[in-house]
Amino acid sequence: MRRSAERVPVLPDLSIVVPVHNGEATLRSCLVALQDAPGPVREIVVVDDGSKDGSVAIAESLGVSVVRHAEQRGCGASRNTGVKHTTAPIVVFVDSDVVIDSDALQRVAAFLADSADYAAVFGSYDSEPGDPGFVSQYRNLLHRFIHQNGKRDAETFWTGLGAVRRSAFESGDGFHPNCPISDVLLGLDLTDAGFRIRSDPELLGKHLKPWTWRTMVTTDLFLRAVPWTEIILSRGGFTDDLNTSRTYRIGVAAANLAVAGLLIAVFIPAFLVIAALAFVTMLVANAQVLKEFRKERGVLFTLGVVPLHIVHQLCSSAGFAIGFVQHYLGAASKYKINAMPRVVPADQHFLHRRSTVAAARADSDHRGSYPAALK
């Protein structure tokens, strides 16, 4: 009698972690795209962060594993929980309001298989945001521009659509649970340790989130500028990439000077000249992003964007002021932030390159073969 063959479980190549809090409006679209995308074998885990809506029911109706937090603990803690409940050598993070392009998972797997020197890769939003509102269009296109024009060798990380080798992730403390931009901190921790992160402009996802004036201002102030300031002051220096680049900082300073000059000109008309010069400087500093807006949406949209962009930059400086006061006069930092390393020793880069290559080989062993780049 022939013995029946034992079924060998298929191990996933990718673990996909999707944190959600009251995200029923977009979660189904997000998960269906992750399930339908061609490419590697995957496991998908939704971490429900204390939702009060139907998010859990949506995930379960699609056959997706769900891990639940009894109360809201934040995106960083949710992603840490998700990693603990997955097994694949590559962990992909996707926001619950992002619908990935059909080739996204293939791009992630192919890049990390062929690029043993890199520990992580992330992408950007596409040029067609899901919400048609003017503020939503502006915010998503601005975010896209910043990522599309950032350094290809990035200093930070992004979890809207990003992937990291499990070995690199587990070499540190994971996401900082109390930080609104915990993905930025994770990236800085990785690069400080000598790991390399790639920004891939072709790795795309559609953002479905609707933005309003109120959500834009509160996000820019308290969920971006204030925590970024804490990071900058604790580390002792700026990064020169994405929305902390030198050009971006010049634009912020010029926008503030223009508004201040205009207010003072009410009493001292000569300050109109200063305000005008500062306004022109702000336009020059933002020339590339304004050109991109014109290319994507036309002249009228771009003219409408200018006052929105000034508000955005004023929020950045106001958030910096709030963060500065909190850092020097307030309580101790809520985040565990390491000082910026002045020089990463060459041998440290070599050791982390060697460990990343070893991790890539282990990733391949997980599936039974080496990627061509490592043979």
Contacts in CASP RR format, 6 or more apart in sequence:
PFRMAT RR
TARGET T0000
AUTHOR 0000-0000-0000
METHOD contacts of the structure
MODEL  1
MRRSAERVPVLPDLSIVVPVHNGEATLRSCLVALQDAPGPVREIVVVDDG
SKDGSVAIAESLGVSVVRHAEQRGCGASRNTGVKHTTAPIVVFVDSDVVI
DSDALQRVAAFLADSADYAAVFGSYDSEPGDPGFVSQYRNLLHRFIHQNG
KRDAETFWTGLGAVRRSAFESGDGFHPNCPISDVLLGLDLTDAGFRIRSD
PELLGKHLKPWTWRTMVTTDLFLRAVPWTEIILSRGGFTDDLNTSRTYRI
GVAAANLAVAGLLIAVFIPAFLVIAALAFVTMLVANAQVLKEFRKERGVL
FTLGVVPLHIVHQLCSSAGFAIGFVQHYLGAASKYKINAMPRVVPADQHF
LHRRSTVAAARADSDHRGSYPAALK
10 41 0 8 1.000
11 41 0 8 1.000
11 87 0 8 1.000
11 88 0 8 1.000
11 366 0 8 1.000
11 367 0 8 1.000
12 40 0 8 1.000
12 41 0 8 1.000
12 42 0 8 1.000
12 43 0 8 1.000
12 86 0 8 1.000
12 87 0 8 1.000
12 88 0 8 1.000
13 40 0 8 1.000
13 41 0 8 1.000
13 42 0 8 1.000
13 88 0 8 1.000
13 89 0 8 1.000
13 90 0 8 1.000
13 109 0 8 1.000
13 366 0 8 1.000
13 367 0 8 1.000
14 40 0 8 1.000
14 41 0 8 1.000
14 42 0 8 1.000
14 43 0 8 1.000
14 88 0 8 1.000
14 90 0 8 1.000
14 91 0 8 1.000
14 92 0 8 1.000
14 105 0 8 1.000
14 108 0 8 1.000
14 109 0 8 1.000
14 163 0 8 1.000
15 42 0 8 1.000
15 43 0 8 1.000
15 45 0 8 1.000
15 83 0 8 1.000
15 86 0 8 1.000
15 87 0 8 1.000
15 88 0 8 1.000
15 90 0 8 1.000
15 91 0 8 1.000
15 92 0 8 1.000
15 166 0 8 1.000
16 34 0 8 1.000
16 42 0 8 1.000
16 43 0 8 1.000
16 44 0 8 1.000
16 45 0 8 1.000
16 91 0 8 1.000
16 92 0 8 1.000
16 93 0 8 1.000
16 94 0 8 1.000
17 45 0 8 1.000
17 47 0 8 1.000
17 79 0 8 1.000
17 82 0 8 1.000
17 83 0 8 1.000
17 86 0 8 1.000
17 91 0 8 1.000
17 92 0 8 1.000
17 93 0 8 1.000
17 94 0 8 1.000
18 27 0 8 1.000
18 30 0 8 1.000
18 31 0 8 1.000
18 34 0 8 1.000
18 44 0 8 1.000
18 45 0 8 1.000
18 46 0 8 1.000
18 47 0 8 1.000
18 93 0 8 1.000
18 94 0 8 1.000
18 95 0 8 1.000
18 96 0 8 1.000
19 46 0 8 1.000
19 47 0 8 1.000
19 49 0 8 1.000
19 74 0 8 1.000
19 75 0 8 1.000
19 76 0 8 1.000
19 78 0 8 1.000
19 79 0 8 1.000
19 82 0 8 1.000
19 95 0 8 1.000
19 96 0 8 1.000
20 27 0 8 1.000
20 46 0 8 1.000
20 47 0 8 1.000
20 48 0 8 1.000
20 49 0 8 1.000
20 51 0 8 1.000
20 55 0 8 1.000
20 59 0 8 1.000
20 78 0 8 1.000
20 96 0 8 1.000
21 48 0 8 1.000
21 49 0 8 1.000
21 50 0 8 1.000
21 51 0 8 1.000
21 55 0 8 1.000
21 72 0 8 1.000
21 74 0 8 1.000
21 75 0 8 1.000
21 78 0 8 1.000
22 51 0 8 1.000
22 52 0 8 1.000
22 53 0 8 1.000
22 55 0 8 1.000
23 51 0 8 1.000
23 53 0 8 1.000
23 55 0 8 1.000
23 96 0 8 1.000
23 97 0 8 1.000
24 51 0 8 1.000
24 53 0 8 1.000
24 54 0 8 1.000
24 55 0 8 1.000
24 58 0 8 1.000
25 97 0 8 1.000
25 208 0 8 1.000
26 96 0 8 1.000
26 97 0 8 1.000
26 208 0 8 1.000
26 209 0 8 1.000
27 46 0 8 1.000
27 55 0 8 1.000
27 58 0 8 1.000
27 59 0 8 1.000
27 96 0 8 1.000
28 58 0 8 1.000
28 62 0 8 1.000
29 99 0 8 1.000
29 208 0 8 1.000
30 94 0 8 1.000
30 95 0 8 1.000
30 96 0 8 1.000
30 97 0 8 1.000
30 98 0 8 1.000
30 99 0 8 1.000
30 208 0 8 1.000
31 44 0 8 1.000
31 46 0 8 1.000
31 58 0 8 1.000
31 59 0 8 1.000
31 62 0 8 1.000
31 64 0 8 1.000
32 62 0 8 1.000
33 99 0 8 1.000
33 100 0 8 1.000
33 102 0 8 1.000
34 42 0 8 1.000
34 44 0 8 1.000
34 94 0 8 1.000
34 100 0 8 1.000
34 105 0 8 1.000
35 44 0 8 1.000
35 62 0 8 1.000
35 64 0 8 1.000
36 102 0 8 1.000
37 100 0 8 1.000
37 102 0 8 1.000
37 103 0 8 1.000
37 104 0 8 1.000
37 105 0 8 1.000
37 106 0 8 1.000
38 102 0 8 1.000
38 103 0 8 1.000
38 105 0 8 1.000
38 106 0 8 1.000
39 105 0 8 1.000
39 106 0 8 1.000
39 109 0 8 1.000
40 105 0 8 1.000
40 106 0 8 1.000
40 109 0 8 1.000
42 88 0 8 1.000
42 92 0 8 1.000
42 105 0 8 1.000
43 65 0 8 1.000
43 86 0 8 1.000
43 87 0 8 1.000
43 88 0 8 1.000
44 64 0 8 1.000
44 65 0 8 1.000
45 64 0 8 1.000
45 65 0 8 1.000
45 66 0 8 1.000
45 67 0 8 1.000
45 82 0 8 1.000
45 85 0 8 1.000
45 86 0 8 1.000
46 55 0 8 1.000
46 56 0 8 1.000
46 59 0 8 1.000
46 64 0 8 1.000
46 65 0 8 1.000
46 66 0 8 1.000
46 67 0 8 1.000
46 96 0 8 1.000
47 66 0 8 1.000
47 67 0 8 1.000
47 68 0 8 1.000
47 69 0 8 1.000
47 78 0 8 1.000
47 79 0 8 1.000
47 81 0 8 1.000
47 82 0 8 1.000
47 85 0 8 1.000
48 55 0 8 1.000
48 56 0 8 1.000
48 59 0 8 1.000
48 66 0 8 1.000
48 67 0 8 1.000
48 68 0 8 1.000
48 69 0 8 1.000
49 69 0 8 1.000
49 72 0 8 1.000
49 73 0 8 1.000
49 74 0 8 1.000
49 75 0 8 1.000
49 77 0 8 1.000
49 78 0 8 1.000
50 68 0 8 1.000
50 69 0 8 1.000
50 70 0 8 1.000
50 71 0 8 1.000
50 72 0 8 1.000
55 96 0 8 1.000
56 66 0 8 1.000
56 68 0 8 1.000
59 66 0 8 1.000
60 66 0 8 1.000
65 85 0 8 1.000
67 81 0 8 1.000
67 82 0 8 1.000
67 85 0 8 1.000
69 77 0 8 1.000
69 78 0 8 1.000
69 81 0 8 1.000
73 177 0 8 1.000
74 177 0 8 1.000
75 159 0 8 1.000
75 175 0 8 1.000
75 182 0 8 1.000
76 175 0 8 1.000
76 176 0 8 1.000
76 177 0 8 1.000
76 179 0 8 1.000
76 182 0 8 1.000
77 175 0 8 1.000
77 177 0 8 1.000
79 93 0 8 1.000
79 159 0 8 1.000
79 175 0 8 1.000
79 182 0 8 1.000
80 174 0 8 1.000
80 175 0 8 1.000
80 177 0 8 1.000
83 91 0 8 1.000
83 166 0 8 1.000
83 169 0 8 1.000
83 170 0 8 1.000
83 174 0 8 1.000
88 166 0 8 1.000
88 366 0 8 1.000
89 165 0 8 1.000
89 166 0 8 1.000
89 167 0 8 1.000
89 359 0 8 1.000
89 362 0 8 1.000
89 363 0 8 1.000
89 366 0 8 1.000
90 108 0 8 1.000
90 109 0 8 1.000
90 112 0 8 1.000
90 163 0 8 1.000
90 164 0 8 1.000
90 165 0 8 1.000
90 166 0 8 1.000
90 363 0 8 1.000
91 163 0 8 1.000
91 164 0 8 1.000
91 165 0 8 1.000
91 166 0 8 1.000
91 169 0 8 1.000
92 105 0 8 1.000
92 108 0 8 1.000
92 161 0 8 1.000
92 162 0 8 1.000
92 163 0 8 1.000
93 159 0 8 1.000
93 160 0 8 1.000
93 161 0 8 1.000
93 162 0 8 1.000
93 163 0 8 1.000
93 164 0 8 1.000
93 183 0 8 1.000
94 100 0 8 1.000
94 159 0 8 1.000
94 160 0 8 1.000
94 161 0 8 1.000
94 162 0 8 1.000
95 159 0 8 1.000
95 160 0 8 1.000
95 161 0 8 1.000
97 207 0 8 1.000
97 208 0 8 1.000
97 209 0 8 1.000
98 125 0 8 1.000
98 160 0 8 1.000
98 161 0 8 1.000
98 205 0 8 1.000
98 206 0 8 1.000
98 207 0 8 1.000
98 208 0 8 1.000
99 205 0 8 1.000
99 206 0 8 1.000
99 208 0 8 1.000
100 161 0 8 1.000
100 204 0 8 1.000
100 205 0 8 1.000
101 126 0 8 1.000
101 203 0 8 1.000
101 204 0 8 1.000
101 205 0 8 1.000
101 206 0 8 1.000
104 161 0 8 1.000
104 203 0 8 1.000
104 204 0 8 1.000
104 205 0 8 1.000
107 200 0 8 1.000
107 202 0 8 1.000
107 203 0 8 1.000
108 121 0 8 1.000
108 162 0 8 1.000
108 163 0 8 1.000
108 203 0 8 1.000
111 118 0 8 1.000
111 121 0 8 1.000
111 198 0 8 1.000
111 200 0 8 1.000
112 118 0 8 1.000
112 121 0 8 1.000
112 163 0 8 1.000
112 165 0 8 1.000
112 360 0 8 1.000
112 363 0 8 1.000
113 360 0 8 1.000
113 363 0 8 1.000
113 364 0 8 1.000
113 371 0 8 1.000
113 373 0 8 1.000
114 371 0 8 1.000
114 372 0 8 1.000
114 373 0 8 1.000
115 121 0 8 1.000
115 198 0 8 1.000
115 373 0 8 1.000
116 356 0 8 1.000
116 357 0 8 1.000
116 360 0 8 1.000
116 361 0 8 1.000
116 373 0 8 1.000
116 374 0 8 1.000
117 196 0 8 1.000
117 353 0 8 1.000
117 356 0 8 1.000
117 357 0 8 1.000
118 195 0 8 1.000
118 196 0 8 1.000
118 197 0 8 1.000
118 198 0 8 1.000
118 356 0 8 1.000
119 164 0 8 1.000
119 165 0 8 1.000
119 167 0 8 1.000
119 168 0 8 1.000
119 190 0 8 1.000
119 195 0 8 1.000
119 196 0 8 1.000
119 197 0 8 1.000
119 352 0 8 1.000
119 356 0 8 1.000
119 359 0 8 1.000
120 157 0 8 1.000
120 162 0 8 1.000
120 163 0 8 1.000
120 164 0 8 1.000
120 165 0 8 1.000
120 168 0 8 1.000
120 187 0 8 1.000
120 190 0 8 1.000
120 195 0 8 1.000
120 196 0 8 1.000
120 197 0 8 1.000
120 198 0 8 1.000
121 162 0 8 1.000
121 163 0 8 1.000
121 197 0 8 1.000
121 198 0 8 1.000
121 199 0 8 1.000
121 200 0 8 1.000
121 203 0 8 1.000
122 147 0 8 1.000
122 154 0 8 1.000
122 157 0 8 1.000
122 158 0 8 1.000
122 159 0 8 1.000
122 160 0 8 1.000
122 161 0 8 1.000
122 162 0 8 1.000
122 163 0 8 1.000
122 197 0 8 1.000
122 198 0 8 1.000
122 199 0 8 1.000
122 200 0 8 1.000
122 203 0 8 1.000
123 147 0 8 1.000
123 158 0 8 1.000
123 161 0 8 1.000
123 162 0 8 1.000
123 199 0 8 1.000
123 200 0 8 1.000
123 201 0 8 1.000
123 203 0 8 1.000
123 204 0 8 1.000
123 205 0 8 1.000
124 143 0 8 1.000
124 144 0 8 1.000
124 147 0 8 1.000
124 148 0 8 1.000
124 158 0 8 1.000
124 161 0 8 1.000
124 199 0 8 1.000
124 201 0 8 1.000
124 203 0 8 1.000
124 204 0 8 1.000
124 205 0 8 1.000
125 140 0 8 1.000
125 143 0 8 1.000
125 144 0 8 1.000
125 147 0 8 1.000
125 204 0 8 1.000
125 205 0 8 1.000
125 206 0 8 1.000
125 207 0 8 1.000
126 144 0 8 1.000
126 204 0 8 1.000
126 205 0 8 1.000
126 206 0 8 1.000
126 207 0 8 1.000
127 141 0 8 1.000
127 144 0 8 1.000
127 296 0 8 1.000
128 206 0 8 1.000
129 136 0 8 1.000
129 137 0 8 1.000
129 140 0 8 1.000
129 141 0 8 1.000
129 206 0 8 1.000
129 207 0 8 1.000
129 208 0 8 1.000
130 136 0 8 1.000
130 140 0 8 1.000
130 206 0 8 1.000
130 207 0 8 1.000
130 208 0 8 1.000
131 137 0 8 1.000
131 140 0 8 1.000
131 208 0 8 1.000
131 209 0 8 1.000
131 210 0 8 1.000
131 211 0 8 1.000
133 210 0 8 1.000
133 211 0 8 1.000
134 301 0 8 1.000
134 304 0 8 1.000
134 308 0 8 1.000
135 211 0 8 1.000
135 212 0 8 1.000
135 213 0 8 1.000
135 216 0 8 1.000
135 308 0 8 1.000
136 209 0 8 1.000
136 210 0 8 1.000
136 211 0 8 1.000
137 297 0 8 1.000
137 301 0 8 1.000
138 211 0 8 1.000
138 293 0 8 1.000
138 305 0 8 1.000
138 308 0 8 1.000
138 309 0 8 1.000
139 211 0 8 1.000
139 216 0 8 1.000
140 207 0 8 1.000
140 209 0 8 1.000
140 211 0 8 1.000
141 292 0 8 1.000
141 293 0 8 1.000
141 296 0 8 1.000
141 297 0 8 1.000
142 289 0 8 1.000
142 309 0 8 1.000
142 312 0 8 1.000
143 207 0 8 1.000
145 288 0 8 1.000
145 289 0 8 1.000
145 292 0 8 1.000
146 242 0 8 1.000
146 243 0 8 1.000
147 158 0 8 1.000
147 199 0 8 1.000
147 201 0 8 1.000
147 242 0 8 1.000
148 201 0 8 1.000
149 288 0 8 1.000
150 199 0 8 1.000
150 241 0 8 1.000
150 242 0 8 1.000
150 245 0 8 1.000
151 199 0 8 1.000
151 241 0 8 1.000
152 198 0 8 1.000
152 199 0 8 1.000
153 196 0 8 1.000
153 197 0 8 1.000
153 198 0 8 1.000
153 199 0 8 1.000
154 187 0 8 1.000
154 191 0 8 1.000
154 197 0 8 1.000
154 198 0 8 1.000
154 199 0 8 1.000
154 241 0 8 1.000
154 242 0 8 1.000
155 187 0 8 1.000
155 188 0 8 1.000
155 191 0 8 1.000
155 197 0 8 1.000
155 239 0 8 1.000
155 241 0 8 1.000
156 183 0 8 1.000
156 184 0 8 1.000
156 187 0 8 1.000
156 188 0 8 1.000
156 191 0 8 1.000
156 197 0 8 1.000
156 239 0 8 1.000
156 241 0 8 1.000
156 242 0 8 1.000
157 164 0 8 1.000
157 183 0 8 1.000
157 184 0 8 1.000
157 186 0 8 1.000
157 187 0 8 1.000
157 190 0 8 1.000
157 197 0 8 1.000
158 183 0 8 1.000
158 184 0 8 1.000
159 182 0 8 1.000
159 183 0 8 1.000
160 183 0 8 1.000
161 203 0 8 1.000
161 204 0 8 1.000
161 205 0 8 1.000
162 203 0 8 1.000
164 186 0 8 1.000
164 190 0 8 1.000
165 356 0 8 1.000
165 359 0 8 1.000
165 360 0 8 1.000
165 363 0 8 1.000
166 359 0 8 1.000
167 355 0 8 1.000
167 356 0 8 1.000
167 359 0 8 1.000
167 362 0 8 1.000
168 190 0 8 1.000
168 195 0 8 1.000
168 356 0 8 1.000
168 359 0 8 1.000
169 186 0 8 1.000
171 193 0 8 1.000
171 355 0 8 1.000
172 189 0 8 1.000
172 193 0 8 1.000
173 189 0 8 1.000
173 336 0 8 1.000
174 186 0 8 1.000
174 189 0 8 1.000
175 182 0 8 1.000
175 183 0 8 1.000
175 185 0 8 1.000
175 186 0 8 1.000
176 182 0 8 1.000
176 185 0 8 1.000
176 186 0 8 1.000
176 335 0 8 1.000
176 336 0 8 1.000
178 334 0 8 1.000
178 335 0 8 1.000
179 185 0 8 1.000
179 227 0 8 1.000
179 334 0 8 1.000
179 335 0 8 1.000
180 222 0 8 1.000
180 223 0 8 1.000
180 224 0 8 1.000
180 227 0 8 1.000
181 223 0 8 1.000
181 224 0 8 1.000
181 227 0 8 1.000
181 228 0 8 1.000
181 231 0 8 1.000
184 228 0 8 1.000
184 231 0 8 1.000
185 231 0 8 1.000
185 335 0 8 1.000
185 337 0 8 1.000
187 197 0 8 1.000
188 231 0 8 1.000
188 235 0 8 1.000
188 239 0 8 1.000
188 338 0 8 1.000
189 338 0 8 1.000
190 197 0 8 1.000
191 197 0 8 1.000
192 338 0 8 1.000
192 340 0 8 1.000
192 341 0 8 1.000
192 344 0 8 1.000
193 348 0 8 1.000
193 352 0 8 1.000
194 344 0 8 1.000
194 348 0 8 1.000
194 349 0 8 1.000
194 352 0 8 1.000
195 352 0 8 1.000
195 356 0 8 1.000
196 353 0 8 1.000
196 356 0 8 1.000
216 308 0 8 1.000
216 311 0 8 1.000
216 312 0 8 1.000
216 315 0 8 1.000
217 311 0 8 1.000
217 315 0 8 1.000
220 312 0 8 1.000
220 315 0 8 1.000
220 316 0 8 1.000
220 319 0 8 1.000
221 315 0 8 1.000
221 318 0 8 1.000
221 319 0 8 1.000
221 322 0 8 1.000
222 319 0 8 1.000
222 322 0 8 1.000
224 243 0 8 1.000
224 316 0 8 1.000
225 315 0 8 1.000
225 316 0 8 1.000
225 317 0 8 1.000
225 318 0 8 1.000
225 319 0 8 1.000
225 320 0 8 1.000
225 322 0 8 1.000
225 323 0 8 1.000
226 319 0 8 1.000
226 322 0 8 1.000
226 323 0 8 1.000
226 326 0 8 1.000
227 335 0 8 1.000
228 243 0 8 1.000
228 244 0 8 1.000
228 320 0 8 1.000
229 319 0 8 1.000
229 320 0 8 1.000
229 322 0 8 1.000
229 323 0 8 1.000
229 324 0 8 1.000
229 327 0 8 1.000
230 323 0 8 1.000
230 326 0 8 1.000
230 327 0 8 1.000
230 333 0 8 1.000
230 334 0 8 1.000
230 335 0 8 1.000
230 337 0 8 1.000
231 335 0 8 1.000
231 337 0 8 1.000
232 238 0 8 1.000
232 244 0 8 1.000
233 323 0 8 1.000
233 324 0 8 1.000
233 327 0 8 1.000
233 328 0 8 1.000
234 327 0 8 1.000
234 333 0 8 1.000
234 335 0 8 1.000
234 337 0 8 1.000
234 339 0 8 1.000
235 337 0 8 1.000
235 338 0 8 1.000
235 339 0 8 1.000
235 340 0 8 1.000
236 339 0 8 1.000
236 340 0 8 1.000
237 340 0 8 1.000
238 244 0 8 1.000
238 249 0 8 1.000
240 246 0 8 1.000
243 316 0 8 1.000
247 285 0 8 1.000
247 288 0 8 1.000
248 285 0 8 1.000
250 281 0 8 1.000
250 285 0 8 1.000
251 281 0 8 1.000
251 282 0 8 1.000
251 285 0 8 1.000
251 286 0 8 1.000
251 313 0 8 1.000
252 313 0 8 1.000
252 316 0 8 1.000
252 317 0 8 1.000
253 317 0 8 1.000
254 278 0 8 1.000
254 279 0 8 1.000
254 281 0 8 1.000
254 282 0 8 1.000
254 285 0 8 1.000
255 278 0 8 1.000
255 282 0 8 1.000
255 309 0 8 1.000
255 310 0 8 1.000
255 313 0 8 1.000
255 314 0 8 1.000
255 317 0 8 1.000
256 313 0 8 1.000
256 314 0 8 1.000
256 317 0 8 1.000
257 274 0 8 1.000
257 275 0 8 1.000
257 278 0 8 1.000
257 281 0 8 1.000
258 275 0 8 1.000
258 276 0 8 1.000
258 278 0 8 1.000
258 279 0 8 1.000
258 281 0 8 1.000
258 282 0 8 1.000
258 310 0 8 1.000
259 275 0 8 1.000
259 310 0 8 1.000
259 314 0 8 1.000
260 275 0 8 1.000
261 271 0 8 1.000
261 272 0 8 1.000
261 274 0 8 1.000
261 275 0 8 1.000
261 278 0 8 1.000
262 271 0 8 1.000
262 272 0 8 1.000
262 275 0 8 1.000
264 271 0 8 1.000
265 271 0 8 1.000
265 272 0 8 1.000
265 274 0 8 1.000
265 275 0 8 1.000
282 310 0 8 1.000
282 313 0 8 1.000
283 290 0 8 1.000
283 306 0 8 1.000
286 309 0 8 1.000
289 309 0 8 1.000
290 302 0 8 1.000
290 305 0 8 1.000
290 306 0 8 1.000
290 309 0 8 1.000
293 301 0 8 1.000
293 302 0 8 1.000
293 305 0 8 1.000
294 301 0 8 1.000
294 302 0 8 1.000
327 333 0 8 1.000
357 374 0 8 1.000
360 371 0 8 1.000
360 374 0 8 1.000
361 370 0 8 1.000
361 374 0 8 1.000
364 370 0 8 1.000
364 371 0 8 1.000
364 374 0 8 1.000
END
